[in-house]
């Protein structure tokens, strides 16, 4: 079954009822273990908010009609039995593939809440722009939106052989060629 995600923008509010929760402690997301080594998003109603005790909850939109809520939780929160905290990378191949982009979106929007809080021009606290994730400075009028960082991901192969990269700190992990696009650089130049 294909999941359909419909984004929501502030000040939209979710309908009451069960929601998908995407809680993070730093770079790690809290998920529920299902069978074996597989995981799923935490689901529930207001009791989940009570367990997580988040300061701020972001309503991201609806996934097949069910609200999706992202939040940061404190380190001292005791995890419910069956809950685990894993990085986004650790979840690849261990959670339904259709949730991966939603998890990435949640990470970006939570990060934006921190990095977009103050104006980079005059350091004044910014305010929400209704109907968007944008922020505006009431002092100087500077407007900002969540950053878009174009990147490439390329699989270079020769028959059944593939070129993979590795870097210190990855342990036994390898990756296909990837990189961020520099300003003024084409996608093809980035691959080279």
ABEGO torsion letter per residue (X at the ends): XBBBBBBBBOABBBBBEBBBBBBBBEABBBBBBBBEABBBBBBEBAAAAAAAGBABBBBAEBBGGBBBBBBBBBAABBBBBGBBBBBAAAABGABBAAAAAAAAAAAAAAAAAAAAABBAAAGBBBBBBBGBABBBBAAAGBBBBBBBBBBBBBBBBBEABBBBBBBBGAEABBBBBBBBBBBGBBAAAAAX
